[in-house]
Amino acid sequence: MPSASKACVIGAGSNGLAAAIVLAQAGMQVEVFEAETSPGGAARTMELTLPGFLHDFGSAVHPMAASSPFFSALPLREHGLEWIHSPAPLAHPLDDGTAVVLERDLRNAELSLGHDGKAWRNLMQPFVDHWRELAGEVLRPLPAIPTHPWLMARFGLIAFLPATAIARRFKTDRTRALFAGFAAHSFLALDEPLSAALGMLMAIPAHVVGWPIPRRGAQSITDALCSYLSTLGGRVVTSSRIDSFTALPGCDLILCDVSPLQLLNIAGERLSKRFKAQLARFRYGPGVFKVDYALREPIPWKAQECLRAATVHLGGSFEEIAASEQAVRHGRHAERPFVLLAQPSLFDPTRAPAGKHTAWAYCHVPNGSRVDMLQQTENQIERFAPGFREIILTRRVFNTADLEAMDANLIGGDIAGGVLDLRHFLFRPTWRHYATSDKSLYICSASTPPGGSVHGMCGYHAARRALRHLSRG
């Protein structure tokens, strides 16, 4: 790459930083422009409640970051990133006062799941054994010719099924409930195609890399990426919102870690009418209603096993979780929502003052919802942890508008970068994936393949494609 080549990246989320690193590794001069006062996007950690209580604004638990082929190739540990593993990746409490606990070791998981242990192991083992290969395949643009065709064919036979079909493989309500919690991360109704795929892509890494949390919070991932970028000569400029490309210095390439809607607003004059129409048709998925808690003491779970896991799924049975997700997909609010809860301070004492704790919980809501779901969310926590409200020191509530105000990529509270149905699975955000109608302009946000989560692969693939086009002249 010519030494005079310069790239500008808009947005310092994990994908924008990944793109910047790829470009800097290729020898380009790189500047990253971030609208907020600190980089990271959804991977930020802040004192959202009380002084000394560190809360993850967005992502809190990171199986995909730990699995990321790109992040794994970077010396992020040398730049301060340290993973913490709770004794078990996940707990799922039930109304009988017990909990289904997923063990990281697949053999232990088989034993703990009893009658369904063998079925669980048979489902997971082929992909656990070849997770690195599978991760490389699914964390890239599709459709594509697979490097590991037999592995992908086997996964595809499961991936395109609805979660309801996978649940029928299990004999007990306990294991069906466990899988429902994984599948609900898809934001799809559990009878929709691909809901099984997202469930599998949550469950498999739990047995390989676990569901780790970064010491000192998600900000540690961002800080490590920024630190490594600086060693390559790259620079991150915060508090620098780009509303028009006229505000940028001269660049040979521009990569945008922004949503399709933002790209339309920022770059509309540089895009063709046809491409703008394609971006305008991009569909956003359900949003989330999130609460951060400063706690006097650990959550008083009925099932003590829940204290072994940094992540807890709250939703009871498969049927209840399916009803919750079905309601949200059809624009309604669930009275008993599926709630995802993280309790990182049990395992990372840097998150709260001595003896105190933090927790983070959210439920799914229709995109753009302003409905206050605090009572419903806390009812679900109290259901499995009576007395929870009594240990709350204070809370910080975010509806979908609040989330979008803190991170403009979260359109309507959508943390996945767009609905995850079949059309967007193949063509996200358009058939071009990262390229636009302007040959020097690319999009690299979670709205591009492979989609949401903190893994940096959207930025990695976008930057590599941009470099190929630039080298061709």
C-alpha positions as CSV (number, residue, x, y, z in Angstrom):
1,M,0.0,0.0,0.0
2,P,1.4,3.4,-0.9
3,S,2.6,5.2,2.2
4,A,0.5,8.3,1.4
5,S,-2.7,6.2,1.5
6,K,-5.1,7.4,4.2
7,A,-8.2,5.9,5.7
8,C,-10.9,7.4,7.8
9,V,-13.1,5.3,10.0
10,I,-16.4,6.6,11.4
11,G,-17.3,5.0,14.7
12,A,-15.0,3.4,17.3
13,G,-17.1,0.4,18.1
14,S,-15.4,-3.0,18.0
15,N,-16.0,-3.3,14.2
16,G,-14.7,0.2,13.5
17,L,-11.6,-0.5,15.6
18,A,-11.1,-3.9,13.9
19,A,-11.4,-2.2,10.5
20,A,-8.9,0.4,11.5
21,I,-6.4,-2.2,12.7
22,V,-6.6,-4.1,9.4
23,L,-6.0,-0.9,7.4
24,A,-3.2,0.2,9.7
25,Q,-1.6,-3.3,9.4
26,A,-1.7,-2.8,5.6
27,G,0.4,0.4,6.0
28,M,-2.4,3.0,5.7
29,Q,-2.5,6.1,7.8
30,V,-5.7,5.7,9.9
31,E,-7.9,8.0,11.9
32,V,-11.0,6.9,13.7
33,F,-13.7,9.4,14.6
34,E,-16.0,8.7,17.5
35,A,-19.0,10.7,18.4
36,E,-19.1,9.9,22.1
37,T,-16.6,10.9,24.7
38,S,-15.2,7.4,25.0
39,P,-14.7,4.7,22.3
40,G,-16.4,1.4,22.3
41,G,-20.0,1.8,21.2
42,A,-21.9,-0.9,23.0
43,A,-18.6,-2.2,24.4
44,R,-18.2,0.5,27.0
45,T,-18.0,0.4,30.8
46,M,-19.2,3.3,32.9
47,E,-20.4,4.4,36.4
48,L,-24.0,4.3,35.4
49,T,-25.5,4.2,39.0
50,L,-23.1,5.2,41.9
51,P,-19.4,6.1,42.1
52,G,-17.3,2.9,42.1
53,F,-19.9,0.7,40.5
54,L,-18.8,-0.2,37.0
55,H,-21.5,-1.2,34.6
56,D,-21.3,-2.4,31.0
57,F,-23.4,-0.2,28.9
58,G,-24.1,-2.9,26.3
59,S,-22.4,-6.3,26.0
60,A,-21.3,-7.9,29.2
61,V,-20.5,-11.5,28.5
62,H,-18.3,-12.3,25.5
63,P,-18.2,-15.9,24.0
64,M,-17.9,-14.5,20.5
65,A,-15.1,-12.0,21.4
66,A,-13.2,-14.9,22.9
67,S,-14.0,-17.0,19.8
68,S,-13.2,-14.2,17.2
69,P,-10.7,-15.4,14.6
70,F,-9.4,-11.8,14.2
71,F,-9.3,-10.9,17.9
72,S,-7.5,-14.2,18.6
73,A,-4.8,-13.2,16.2
74,L,-4.1,-9.9,18.0
75,P,-1.8,-9.5,21.1
76,L,-4.7,-8.1,23.1
77,R,-3.6,-9.7,26.3
78,E,-0.4,-7.7,26.0
79,H,-2.6,-4.6,25.9
80,G,-4.5,-5.3,29.1
81,L,-7.3,-7.7,28.1
82,E,-7.8,-10.5,30.7
83,W,-10.7,-13.0,30.5
84,I,-12.5,-14.2,33.7
85,H,-14.4,-17.4,33.7
86,S,-17.2,-18.1,36.1
87,P,-17.3,-21.7,37.3
88,A,-20.3,-22.4,35.0
89,P,-21.1,-20.4,31.8
90,L,-24.9,-20.2,32.4
91,A,-27.6,-20.9,34.9
92,H,-31.3,-21.2,34.1
93,P,-33.5,-21.2,37.3
94,L,-36.9,-22.9,37.3
95,D,-40.1,-22.5,39.4
96,D,-39.4,-25.7,41.5
97,G,-36.5,-23.9,43.1
98,T,-33.8,-25.6,41.2
99,A,-31.7,-24.5,38.2
100,V,-30.4,-26.0,35.1
101,V,-26.7,-25.2,35.0
102,L,-24.7,-25.6,31.8
103,E,-21.2,-26.9,32.6
104,R,-18.4,-25.8,30.3
105,D,-16.9,-29.3,30.0
106,L,-19.1,-31.2,27.6
107,R,-18.7,-34.4,29.6
108,N,-19.8,-32.8,32.8
109,A,-22.7,-31.2,30.9
110,E,-23.7,-34.6,29.7
111,L,-23.8,-35.9,33.3
112,S,-25.6,-32.8,34.7
113,L,-28.4,-33.0,32.1
114,G,-29.3,-36.5,33.1
115,H,-31.8,-38.1,30.7
116,D,-31.0,-35.5,28.0
117,G,-27.2,-35.6,28.5
118,K,-26.5,-37.9,25.6
119,A,-28.8,-36.0,23.2
120,W,-27.1,-32.7,24.2
121,R,-23.7,-34.2,23.7
122,N,-24.6,-35.7,20.4
123,L,-26.0,-32.4,19.2
124,M,-23.0,-30.3,20.4
125,Q,-19.9,-32.6,20.0
126,P,-19.3,-32.4,16.3
127,F,-19.2,-28.6,16.4
128,V,-17.4,-28.3,19.8
129,D,-14.6,-30.5,18.3
130,H,-14.4,-28.2,15.3
131,W,-15.4,-24.9,16.7
132,R,-12.4,-22.9,15.3
133,E,-13.3,-24.1,11.8
134,L,-17.0,-23.5,12.3
135,A,-16.4,-20.0,13.7
136,G,-14.3,-19.1,10.7
137,E,-17.1,-20.2,8.4
138,V,-20.1,-18.6,10.2
139,L,-18.3,-15.3,11.0
140,R,-17.9,-14.3,7.4
141,P,-20.2,-13.1,4.6
142,L,-22.7,-15.6,3.3
143,P,-23.5,-17.1,0.9
144,A,-19.9,-18.3,0.2
145,I,-18.1,-21.5,-0.9
146,P,-17.3,-23.2,2.5
147,T,-13.7,-24.1,3.3
148,H,-15.1,-27.0,5.4
149,P,-18.1,-28.2,3.3
150,W,-19.0,-31.3,5.3
151,L,-18.9,-29.4,8.6
152,M,-21.1,-26.6,7.2
153,A,-23.5,-29.1,5.6
154,R,-23.9,-30.8,9.0
155,F,-24.4,-27.5,10.7
156,G,-26.8,-26.3,8.0
157,L,-29.1,-29.2,8.6
158,I,-29.6,-27.8,12.1
159,A,-29.2,-24.1,11.5
160,F,-32.1,-23.5,9.2
161,L,-34.5,-25.2,11.6
162,P,-36.7,-23.4,14.2
163,A,-35.7,-23.9,17.8
164,T,-38.9,-25.8,18.4
165,A,-37.6,-28.6,16.2
166,I,-34.4,-28.9,18.2
167,A,-36.3,-28.8,21.5
168,R,-38.2,-31.9,20.4
169,R,-34.9,-33.9,20.7
170,F,-35.0,-33.5,24.4
171,K,-37.0,-35.6,26.9
172,T,-37.2,-33.2,29.8
173,D,-38.7,-29.7,30.2
174,R,-35.4,-28.7,31.9
175,T,-33.3,-29.1,28.8
176,R,-35.9,-27.7,26.5
177,A,-36.0,-24.6,28.7
178,L,-32.2,-24.4,28.6
179,F,-32.2,-24.4,24.8
180,A,-35.0,-21.9,24.6
181,G,-32.8,-19.4,26.5
182,F,-30.0,-19.8,24.0
183,A,-32.4,-19.5,21.0
184,A,-34.0,-16.4,22.4
185,H,-30.7,-14.5,21.8
186,S,-31.8,-14.5,18.1
187,F,-34.7,-12.1,18.8
188,L,-36.7,-14.4,16.6
189,A,-39.9,-16.3,17.4
190,L,-38.8,-19.8,18.4
191,D,-40.8,-21.3,15.6
192,E,-39.0,-19.3,12.9
193,P,-36.2,-20.7,10.7
194,L,-32.7,-19.8,11.9
195,S,-33.7,-19.5,15.6
196,A,-32.0,-22.8,16.1
197,A,-28.8,-21.5,14.4
198,L,-28.5,-18.6,16.9
199,G,-29.2,-21.0,19.7
200,M,-26.4,-23.3,18.6
201,L,-24.0,-20.4,18.1
202,M,-24.6,-19.4,21.7
203,A,-24.4,-22.9,23.1
204,I,-21.4,-24.4,21.3
205,P,-18.8,-21.8,22.4
206,A,-19.9,-22.3,26.0
207,H,-18.3,-25.7,25.8
208,V,-15.1,-24.4,24.1
209,V,-14.2,-20.9,25.2
210,G,-16.9,-20.5,27.9
211,W,-18.9,-17.3,28.4
212,P,-16.2,-15.1,29.8
213,I,-16.3,-11.6,31.1
214,P,-13.4,-9.1,30.7
215,R,-11.7,-7.9,33.9
216,R,-12.8,-4.3,34.5
217,G,-15.6,-4.7,32.0
218,A,-16.2,-4.6,28.3
219,Q,-14.2,-1.3,28.1
220,S,-11.1,-3.5,28.5
221,I,-11.8,-5.0,25.0
222,T,-12.1,-1.6,23.5
223,D,-9.1,-0.2,25.4
224,A,-6.9,-3.1,24.2
225,L,-8.0,-2.6,20.6
226,C,-7.2,1.1,20.8
227,S,-3.9,0.5,22.5
228,Y,-2.8,-2.0,19.8
229,L,-4.0,0.4,17.0
230,S,-1.8,3.1,18.5
231,T,1.2,0.9,18.1
232,L,0.4,0.7,14.4
233,G,0.2,4.5,14.2
234,G,-3.6,4.7,14.2
235,R,-5.4,7.4,16.1
236,V,-8.8,7.6,17.7
237,V,-10.5,11.0,18.0
238,T,-13.4,11.1,20.5
239,S,-16.2,13.7,20.8
240,S,-16.0,14.0,17.0
241,R,-19.5,13.4,15.5
242,I,-19.4,13.2,11.7
243,D,-22.6,14.5,10.2
244,S,-21.2,15.0,6.8
245,F,-18.1,13.8,4.9
246,T,-17.2,17.4,4.4
247,A,-16.0,17.3,8.0
248,L,-13.4,14.6,7.2
249,P,-9.8,15.2,6.1
250,G,-8.9,13.9,2.6
251,C,-9.2,10.0,2.6
252,D,-8.5,7.3,0.1
253,L,-11.0,5.1,1.9
254,I,-13.8,5.7,4.3
255,L,-15.2,2.9,6.4
256,C,-18.4,3.5,8.5
257,D,-19.2,1.6,11.7
258,V,-22.7,3.0,11.5
259,S,-26.2,1.7,10.8
260,P,-27.7,1.9,7.3
261,L,-30.0,4.7,8.5
262,Q,-27.0,6.8,9.7
263,L,-25.1,6.1,6.5
264,L,-28.0,7.5,4.5
265,N,-28.0,10.6,6.6
266,I,-24.2,11.1,6.5
267,A,-23.4,10.1,2.9
268,G,-26.6,10.4,1.0
269,E,-25.2,12.8,-1.6
270,R,-22.4,10.3,-2.4
271,L,-24.6,7.3,-2.9
272,S,-26.6,6.3,-6.0
273,K,-30.4,6.6,-5.9
274,R,-30.7,2.8,-6.2
275,F,-28.3,2.1,-3.4
276,K,-30.1,4.6,-1.1
277,A,-33.3,2.8,-1.8
278,Q,-31.8,-0.5,-0.8
279,L,-30.5,1.0,2.5
280,A,-33.9,2.5,3.2
281,R,-35.4,-0.9,3.0
282,F,-33.2,-2.3,5.7
283,R,-35.3,-3.6,8.6
284,Y,-34.4,-3.2,12.3
285,G,-35.2,-5.9,14.8
286,P,-36.8,-5.7,18.3
287,G,-35.2,-3.5,20.9
288,V,-34.3,-4.0,24.5
289,F,-35.3,-2.5,27.8
290,K,-32.3,-2.5,30.1
291,V,-31.7,-1.9,33.8
292,D,-28.3,-1.6,35.6
293,Y,-28.3,-2.2,39.4
294,A,-26.0,-1.3,42.2
295,L,-26.6,-3.9,44.9
296,R,-25.9,-4.2,48.6
297,E,-25.1,-7.9,48.4
298,P,-25.3,-10.8,45.9
299,I,-28.7,-11.6,44.4
300,P,-30.6,-14.0,46.7
301,W,-31.3,-16.8,44.3
302,K,-33.6,-19.6,45.4
303,A,-31.3,-22.0,43.5
304,Q,-27.8,-21.4,44.9
305,E,-26.3,-22.9,41.8
306,C,-27.1,-19.6,40.1
307,L,-24.2,-18.1,42.0
308,R,-21.8,-20.2,39.9
309,A,-22.6,-18.4,36.7
310,A,-22.0,-14.9,35.4
311,T,-25.0,-15.2,33.2
312,V,-28.5,-16.2,34.2
313,H,-31.5,-16.7,31.9
314,L,-34.9,-15.9,33.5
315,G,-38.0,-17.2,31.7
316,G,-39.0,-20.6,33.1
317,S,-40.2,-23.1,30.6
318,F,-39.6,-23.4,26.8
319,E,-43.3,-22.5,26.3
320,E,-43.1,-19.4,28.4
321,I,-39.9,-18.1,26.6
322,A,-41.4,-19.0,23.2
323,A,-44.6,-17.0,24.1
324,S,-42.5,-14.0,25.2
325,E,-40.4,-13.9,22.0
326,Q,-43.5,-14.5,19.8
327,A,-45.2,-11.5,21.4
328,V,-42.3,-9.2,20.8
329,R,-41.9,-10.3,17.1
330,H,-45.5,-9.3,16.6
331,G,-45.1,-5.9,18.2
332,R,-46.4,-6.7,21.6
333,H,-45.0,-6.5,25.2
334,A,-44.7,-9.8,27.1
335,E,-46.2,-9.7,30.6
336,R,-43.6,-12.4,31.6
337,P,-40.7,-11.4,29.4
338,F,-37.6,-13.5,28.9
339,V,-34.9,-11.7,30.9
340,L,-31.1,-11.9,30.4
341,L,-29.2,-11.1,33.6
342,A,-25.4,-10.7,34.2
343,Q,-23.8,-10.6,37.6
344,P,-20.1,-9.9,36.9
345,S,-19.1,-8.6,40.3
346,L,-19.4,-12.1,41.7
347,F,-16.3,-13.0,39.8
348,D,-14.6,-9.6,39.1
349,P,-14.1,-7.5,42.3
350,T,-13.1,-4.5,40.2
351,R,-16.7,-3.9,39.3
352,A,-18.0,-2.6,42.7
353,P,-16.8,-1.4,46.1
354,A,-15.8,-4.1,48.6
355,G,-18.8,-6.2,49.6
356,K,-21.1,-4.5,47.0
357,H,-22.2,-5.8,43.6
358,T,-23.5,-4.9,40.2
359,A,-26.1,-6.6,38.0
360,W,-27.3,-5.9,34.5
361,A,-30.6,-7.1,33.1
362,Y,-32.7,-6.6,29.9
363,C,-35.7,-8.0,28.2
364,H,-36.8,-7.8,24.5
365,V,-39.4,-5.2,23.5
366,P,-40.8,-4.0,20.1
367,N,-38.4,-1.7,18.2
368,G,-38.7,1.9,19.5
369,S,-40.9,1.0,22.5
370,R,-41.2,3.6,25.2
371,V,-43.2,1.2,27.5
372,D,-41.7,1.0,31.1
373,M,-41.0,-2.7,31.6
374,L,-39.3,-2.2,35.0
375,Q,-42.0,-4.0,37.0
376,Q,-42.2,-6.9,34.6
377,T,-38.4,-7.3,34.5
378,E,-38.0,-7.2,38.3
379,N,-41.0,-9.5,38.8
380,Q,-39.1,-12.1,36.8
381,I,-36.0,-11.6,38.9
382,E,-38.0,-11.7,42.1
383,R,-39.7,-14.9,40.9
384,F,-36.4,-16.7,41.1
385,A,-34.7,-14.5,43.7
386,P,-37.3,-13.4,46.4
387,G,-36.1,-10.3,48.2
388,F,-34.1,-8.9,45.2
389,R,-35.8,-5.5,45.4
390,E,-34.7,-5.2,49.0
391,I,-31.0,-5.3,48.1
392,I,-31.1,-2.6,45.4
393,L,-29.1,0.5,46.3
394,T,-30.1,2.2,43.1
395,R,-30.9,1.4,39.5
396,R,-30.5,3.1,36.1
397,V,-33.2,2.4,33.6
398,F,-32.8,2.6,29.8
399,N,-35.7,2.3,27.3
400,T,-35.0,2.0,23.6
401,A,-34.7,5.8,23.1
402,D,-32.2,6.1,26.0
403,L,-30.0,3.4,24.5
404,E,-30.1,5.0,21.0
405,A,-29.2,8.4,22.6
406,M,-26.1,6.8,24.1
407,D,-25.2,4.9,20.9
408,A,-26.7,6.0,17.7
409,N,-26.2,2.6,16.1
410,L,-28.9,1.1,18.4
411,I,-31.8,2.1,16.1
412,G,-35.0,1.8,18.2
413,G,-33.0,-0.1,20.8
414,D,-31.9,-2.9,18.3
415,I,-28.7,-4.3,19.7
416,A,-28.3,-6.8,16.9
417,G,-27.8,-4.4,14.0
418,G,-31.0,-5.5,12.2
419,V,-33.6,-8.3,12.2
420,L,-31.9,-11.7,12.0
421,D,-34.3,-13.4,9.6
422,L,-33.4,-15.4,6.4
423,R,-33.3,-12.4,4.1
424,H,-30.9,-10.4,6.2
425,F,-28.9,-13.6,6.9
426,L,-28.0,-13.7,3.2
427,F,-28.2,-10.1,2.2
428,R,-27.1,-7.8,5.0
429,P,-27.6,-4.8,4.6
430,T,-27.7,-5.3,0.8
431,W,-26.3,-7.8,-1.7
432,R,-23.1,-5.8,-1.7
433,H,-22.6,-6.5,2.1
434,Y,-19.8,-3.9,2.8
435,A,-19.4,-2.0,-0.5
436,T,-21.6,0.9,-1.5
437,S,-22.2,2.6,-4.8
438,D,-19.2,4.8,-4.0
439,K,-16.0,2.9,-4.6
440,S,-14.2,4.6,-1.7
441,L,-16.9,4.2,0.9
442,Y,-17.7,1.0,2.9
443,I,-20.0,0.1,5.8
444,C,-18.6,-2.1,8.5
445,S,-21.1,-2.1,11.4
446,A,-23.1,-4.9,12.9
447,S,-25.6,-4.4,10.1
448,T,-23.1,-6.2,7.8
449,P,-22.1,-9.9,8.0
450,P,-21.8,-11.7,10.2
451,G,-24.0,-9.4,12.3
452,G,-24.2,-8.4,16.0
453,S,-22.0,-9.3,19.0
454,V,-18.5,-8.1,19.9
455,H,-16.2,-10.0,17.5
456,G,-14.9,-7.4,15.1
457,M,-15.4,-9.6,12.1
458,C,-17.7,-7.1,10.3
459,G,-14.9,-4.6,10.4
460,Y,-12.3,-7.2,9.5
461,H,-14.0,-8.4,6.4
462,A,-15.1,-4.9,5.3
463,A,-11.5,-3.6,5.6
464,R,-10.0,-6.5,3.7
465,R,-12.6,-6.0,0.9
466,A,-11.8,-2.3,0.8
467,L,-8.1,-3.0,0.6
468,R,-8.6,-5.4,-2.3
469,H,-10.5,-2.8,-4.2
470,L,-8.0,-0.1,-3.5
471,S,-5.1,-2.2,-4.6
472,R,-6.8,-2.8,-7.9
473,G,-7.1,0.9,-8.5
